[in-house]
Amino acid sequence: MTLHRTLSEPQVNLEQRTPAACPACRSTTSIELLGGRRVPRYNLERHLSREEALHAPQGALDFRFCTACLFAFNAAFVPESMDYAVDYEASRASSGYFKQYLDQVCEELSAICAVEGKRVVEVGCGDGQFLLSLRRKHPFEGYGFDPSAALERIANPFADVRFIRGYYGPEALPHAPDVVILRHILEHQGDPHRFLQHVLASAQGSASVYVEVPAWEWVVDRLQLQAFSYEHCSYYSRWALQRALEQHGFFLERVAYGFADEYLQYYASRRARSARLHDGTPGDPEALMAKTEAFARMITDLIEGVRDAVCRRYRRAVLWGAAGKGTTFLNIVGLDDTTLEYVVDSNPRRHDTFIPCTGQRVVAPEFLARLRPSQVLLTNPLYRQEIGAQLQALGLHPELIAVDDVIHQVARTLSA
């Protein structure tokens, strides 16, 4: 969408000591993943001074994995603490790679949900980029809702598409939607059942829904320390998401993993169960459980090892990527601006802002022509080619190191 400089050590234990009911299924049987830490409440809130950033609001972590429904959640999350009507910058419009991904999703959604001539609602529309991209392909009556939407910056050429700065509910429109889009909004919900009930209650009898969330399968496969933010309080496996939607009368049409398997893409409708189409996507609940248990066992040592590796080998590097992954990585690993001084980002609205709680200044790529770093740490390896081209255009040829690769190198050492 659209979460200190000193970190206490987490206590990892595969036996839950304090019962915490799963928000999705109410089971109290869970695996402890990561707790005992405080991180920024909002990953993407803009802070215009280092002092303001260092005193950014925080939230506690107590991440657990429900063994009953395969759902990961932050048991310490307080929904009332969140108010997205802040200076929140979530746009990735500056990335050509990400635009290509959005275009692919628009094509698939157009075909599966048959949006032409329909009433389409996107909840958590952010900068409006996705809904407008979809509208360029087919005519429909569209509505985008987001409490942090910067309406003055959305260039909307369509009279039949409207953006509303606010929350969506059944009373928001005079007529029920035919298609509901929930892209990267469910991971922000501390009570997913209540949220889905609120949003889907007014959908037409034949309505379709498209849900896109970070896939828990990807988190454990890639050992994503960057996943543990405060505002991302809920992580779904394929099975957890299917269960959640079926509780509200929406049954599987198609499921896939996109954006190099990082995102779970789930299409559902109110059609009969017999109409479900399975794509044969790989998956095994027991294997996912085993991987999650292994991840939980190593998280403490993994964080310490990554912190040590960065401090020893990459102190003169810059980090590229000031969005959610970058902010969470710096805070979880405990890297302040005395270790990594600068974070680079292509989004102009992030330039000359500061990372919450760790204090790094965010700079434009052009700033590196003066700094001339020998190493650049990439928060997302999918942008390697795009970033490399920007650096070459500046006459720079630093070593590009993916944060994921650092994490996996440490994990291999721990496993040896």
N, C-alpha and C positions, 0 to 999 in steps of 0.2 A: 504495500500500500503503500496498506497500506497499511530503548526498552532495556578521586579515589586512587587513587594511585596505589593503595595497598589492598590486596585481595586476601581474604581468609581462605583456608584450604577447604575444599569440599570433602564430605564424607561419603564414600561410595560403598554401598552394601547391597547385595542382592536380596537380602531379607528386609522387608519393610518393617521398620520399628514403630512408626506412628501411622495408624490407619489414615489414609487420605482417599476419599471416594473419587473414582474416575468421573470426570464431568460428562463423559459420553455414555457410560453404561452403569455407573454407580458402584461398580465392583471396588473392593478395597484390597485386592491382590495386585501388587505392582512391584516393579524393579526400580530401585533408586538409581538415578542417572547422574545428576549434578545438582548440588545444593550448597548452602553456606556462602553464597556470593551475592553481591549487589551490583547491578549493571544499569546503564541508562534506561529510563522508562521509555523514551522514544529514540529509536535509532536515527531517524531522518529529520529530527527537528533541527532547524538552522540556529546556530549560536554565533553571534556577530563579534564576540570577544572571547579571549581565552579564559578570562575570569568567569564569565557567564557559563562557558562550557564546563569548566571544572566543577561548578556548582549545579550542574544540570540535575533535574529530578531523577531519582533512582527507584528501582524495584528489586525485590528479592527473588532469587531462583531456588526452586525445589522441584527439579524436573524428575518425572517418573514415567515409567512405561507400563501401561495396563496389560497384564497377561491374559485378561479375559477377552478384550476386544481389539488388541494390538493398536492402541492409541497412546501417543506420548503427550504429556501435559505438565504445566508448571503449577504445582499444588499451592504455591505461594502467590499466584496471580490474583490481584484484586481488580475486578472489572471497573469498579467505581473510581479507580485511580486514573483511568484513561479518559482523555478528552482530546480527540484528534483535531479540534479547532485551534491548532497551534500552527506556527510557521513551519510547515511540514513539506519537505521536498522529496518526492518519490519518483520523479520523471526519469526515464531512461531514453528519452527522445534523441539524445545526442549520439546514440550508438546505432550505426548501420546494421550491425549484426543482430541486435535485439529487434530492430524494425523488421528484418527478414523473418524472424521467428513469429512476431505478431501477425505478419501477413499470412504465414502458413496456417496459424490458428484460425484466422478469419476465414480462410478458404474452407477449412474443415468444418467450422461451426456453421457456415452458410449452407453447406451441403447436408449436414446431419440434422440441423434444427430448422431448415427451410425458412430463413428469417424474412424473406421477401414478403412485403405486405403485412407483416406481423407487428405486434406491439412488443418492443424489446426493452427490458430494464437491466441496466448494469448497476449493481450495488457495490460501492467502493470503486468508483470510476477513475479516481486519481486525476491525471492531467487530461483525461478524455481521449487519449490517443487511440485506444483500442476501439471504442465505440465509433469514433469517426472513421477509422480504417475499415470497420465492418460496413458502415453506411456507404462508403465509396464504392463498395462492390454491389450492394443491393439496396433498393429503397425500402424503408420501413419507418415506423413511428418509434423514435428512440428517446429514452430518458436515462440520464446518468446521475447517480446520487453519491455524494461524498462530503462529509463535514469539513474536509480540508481542501476542497476543490478551489483553485484560484481561478474564478470565473473570468476575471479580466485578462488572463493569459491564454484562455482556450480560444483558438481561432476556429470558429464553427461556421462553415458556409451553408449549413443545411437548416431550412426552416422547420423541418419535421423532427429535428433532434434538439432536445433541451437538457441543459445541465443544471442541477439544483445543489446548492451548498447546504447540505443537511443530511439527516438520516432517512432511510427508506422504511416505510411501513405500509400496511394494507390501505390506510387512509390517504396515502400520498397522491394517488391517481384516481380519477373518476371511473376508470375501467381496468379490469384485471389484465396483467401481462400474459403474453403467449410464450415468451422466452425470457428466462431469468439468467443473468450472467453473474457468477460469483468468482471473480479472479483475485486471488491473493487477499481474501477477506476472512475466510474461515479460520486461518491460522491465528487471527487476532481475537477470536471469540473465546472467552473463558467459559461460557455456557452455550456450547454449540447447539444443543437441543432447543433451547429457548430462542436462539437467533434464527435457526432454520424454520421453526414454527412461525415466528413473526414475519419472516420474509416470504415464505412459500404459501402462507395461508390463503392469499388472494389469487394465486396463479390459476389460470384457466384449467378446466378439466382435462384438456389435451396438451397442457403446457409442457415445455422442455426446459431443462436447466443444464447449464455448463458450469462445472466447478473446476478450478485450477488452484492447486496448493503445492507447496514443497512436499516432495514424497519422502516419508520416513525411510523407505527402502534405500533411497539415495543418501540420506543422512548417515545411516550406519555403514553402507558400502564405502562411502568416501570419508568416513571418520570426521564428520563436519562439526568441529568445535564451534564454527561460526553460526551454527543453528541455534545456540542457546542464548537467545535474547529475551528480554522481558515481554515486549509487545507480541512476539511470536510465541504465544502461550500454548498452542495446540498444533500437534503434528499428526497427520493421518497416514496410515498405510492404506493400501487399496481396500483391504477388508474392513477397516474401520470406517472409511468413507462410504462404502456400500451399505454398511449397517445403518449409518446415520441418515442417509437419504431414504432408505427403504422405510425407516420409521415414520417418514413424512409422506409416504405414498409415491415416491419417485424411484423407478426401477431402471437398472442398467441398460443402456443402449450401446455404449462403446466406452472402453477404458484404454488408456495408453500412457506412456511416459515420454515426455518431450523435453526440449532444451537440454539435450545430452543426458536425459533421464532424471534431471533435477526436479521436474514438475510432474505431478500426477494430474492427468487430464481425464475428466470424468463427465460423460454425457448421460443424462437420465431423463425419463419422462414418466407420465402417469399411465402409460400404456400397460396392458396386461403383462404379467411376468413372462409369458410364452414368447413375447416379442423381443426378448433380450438378445443381443448380439454380442458374442464374446470374440475378442481379437486374438486370443491365444497369447496374451502377454505373459512373460515368465513370472513365476512367483510361487513361494512355498511358505506358508505361515510358520512352520516349525523352523525352517532355515532362518527366517527373519528374527524369530525369538532368540535363536542361538547367537546370531550376529549382534543383537542388541545386548545380550548378556556379556559378550566379549568386549563390546564397546564400553559398557558400564565399568567393567573391571579395570580397564586401562586409562580411563579419563584423567584421573589425578596425575599419574605419571606422564601421560601424554602432554598435558598442559605444561608441566614443569619442563619436560624435554624440549618442547617447542620454544618456550621462553628462553631457555638456555641456548638453543641453537641460534635464535635471532640475535641475542645479545653477543654471542661469540663471533658469528659469521656475517651478520648483516647490519651492523650498527650504522654504517655509512650509506645504507640503502634508503630508498623512499618506497612508500607503499602506494600502489595505484588502485584506487577504488574507495571512495568515501561514503558509499551507501551502506546498506544493512550489513553485508558480510564484513566490510572493512571495520566498521564501528564495533561490531560484536567481537571480531577477532582481537582487536587491540584491547578491549575491555576484559574479555575472558582470559586471555594470556597474560594480561597485566603489563602492557607496553605503553609507557607514557611518552611525552615529547622529549624526554632526555635520552631515550633509546632510539626511537624513530621520530625525527623532528617534523617531517612533512608527509602529507598525504596528497596525492595527485588525483584529480577527477576531471573528466571531459565536460561535465555539466556546468555551464557558466554560473548558475544560481548557487552552486556550492563554493565557488571561489571566494577566498578571504573569509570563510567561516571556519569554525573550529570543532573538532571531534568531541562529542560530549564525554565528560569525565576523564578522558586521557589528554586532551588539550592540544593535539596536533593541529597546525594550521593547514587548511586545504588550499592547494595552489593549482593554477592552470598548467596544462602540459608545457606551455611556452616558458614557464618559470624554470624548467629543467635545463634550458639552454644556458642559463647562468649557473645553475647548481652543478651540472654535469656529473650526475651520479654514476658510479660504476655498476650498480645493481638496482634493479627495480623488482619489488615483490608484487605479484599479481594476486588480488583477492579472488578473481574469477578467471581461470585459465581459458575459458571460452573466448575471451576478448584478446588473447595473445596476438593474433595476427593483426587485428585492428590497432592495438596499442603499439605494436612493433612498427607499423606503417607511420603512425604519428611521430614516433621517436626518430625514425629515419628521415622524415621530412624536416626535423629540427637539427639534423646532422649528428644525431646521437646514436650510439650503438652499445648501450649497457647490457649486461647479462640479465635476462628475464627469468625470474624464478617464481613459480607458482607456489602460493601458500600451501595449497593442497600437497604439493610435492614435499615440502618441508615436514608437514604433518606425517606423511606416509614414511618418510625416511626415519623419523623418530619412532614411529610405530614398528618398523622392521627391526630397529635396534632393540626395542623393548621385548620383541618376540623372540629374538635370537637366543 
